[in-house]
Amino acid sequence: MKTPYFGTNTKMFKTPSEACEHIRRLAELTRDIRDRMHLFVIPSYTSLPSAVSAAEGTGICIGAQSMGWEERGQLTGEIAPPMLKEIGVSLVMIGHSERRHVLHETDLDEEKRVSCAVRNGMKTLLCVGETTEQKAYGISEETVRTQLKVALHSVTPEEARTCLWIAYEPVWAIGTTGVPATEQYAKRIHEVIRDTLNTLFGADIGLEIPILYGGSVNNENALRFIRQPEIDGLFIGRSAWDAENFNAIIREALPLFEQCSK
Ligand code: PGA
């Protein structure tokens, strides 16, 4: 049986003390079910050292929201893998929709970041998803395939097996103006992602890579997504920033995931 993934990216919210409080509370609330899931929190850079301390011994994995593409160098404002690893961070998210569409990172930028992350043995959560316009033009599947093929171009099958997680987050579904995808739509794109991973790395490895759904996941729709066999976990923004609410979603979704015996 697979183990589901539940995670949150707190974006540019929460100061270090707020991030720690969130993690401590989440740890308390989920203590009895922790070994049945992968649970992760991705706070902002300045919260990382204290977040790692707060999560110590809880099994909650702490990740960074992005990362530079070299081990060191003239990249002002970026953070390198040794800097993260030294403080105990071994997970990094690459290519979140806001990095792509607000901060204008390209597929080629994400390729450089992903290849640096896996080369350094970091767990790498690559986010993909189409914009409203791409959906309207009927090129959602092509867009997601392209994002994967470019970002994962230099990732070896072995790196993919040990390091890679994927989040499908349609851009139009994210944030306060987002409309969540229907479960049928999410299922279809998850199938496309799985097919692409199988093509890139071979089915024995492709089938092992977790694919999470994100974009306006909340208490009302979480169950509809998690019951899809193609969905290995939920990547949640706003609805997970309150630890009580995140715990409530997990407690409903976890047994359903297990019942679907994925
Ligand atoms: P949301 O954010 O759940 O608030 O839509 C999702 C995300 O940006 O990862």
Residues whose N, C-alpha, C, O or C-beta is under 5 A from the ligand:
A	BS01	PGA	N9 A173 I174 G175 G178 G214 G215 S216 V217 F235 I236 G237 R238
